[in-house]
Structure formats: structure tokens, C-alpha cells
């Protein structure tokens, strides 16, 4: 996961290098991709983040999580947004990411 921030994008560089080095000696494993988290919708930064991450040469999931109070609130109660009352939009985000992850792992 990576947040839509220039600091987070830059911080990915070393990790991506480690992953790619490992993939070279293990036949492409582990599979790796970016999932953008805490997107603030309709901002220029949230629109540009995927393009910036794509520059690292790893896939970027099209599904993401948005900045929502329900995520930390459900974590504080030991729950998830899938169980939280009234969190249908957040639950839909997580389900979409799970579906995309399954497709990615099976590809």
C-alpha cells in the first residue's frame, strides 16, 4: 500500500529495488503491485499518483481505498469495514481490491 504523497512515492524506491532484485533470482517471485490507500477523491495528487508509481515498473491496482473515518474507527474496535454498520462504500472498496488481488495472483 502507498498513500498519494510525494514522500510515500519516493520512499518506495528502495523497496521496489529489493523486490526486483529478488524477482530476478526467483523467476519473478514474489509477485508485487501497488495498492493506493487513503485517496482523497477529486484531487490532482490522487489523479497523478498512479502514473508516478507506474514509473517503478510494477503494476498499480486500479482499485484503492479512500480517506474515510470508518477505516481507523473500525480498527479501533477490532473490527473491519466489512462488519461496520453504514460502511457500504468502504466495504465496496475492500471487496473490489480483494477481487483485483485474486485476479492478479491467478494471472
Secondary structure, DSSP 8 states (H G I E B T S, - for coil): -EESSHHHHHHHHHHHHHHHHHHHHTTT-S--EE-EESB-TT-HHHHHHHHHHHTTTSEE-S---B--HHHHHHHHTT--TTTSTT-HHHHHHHHHHHHHHHHHHH-
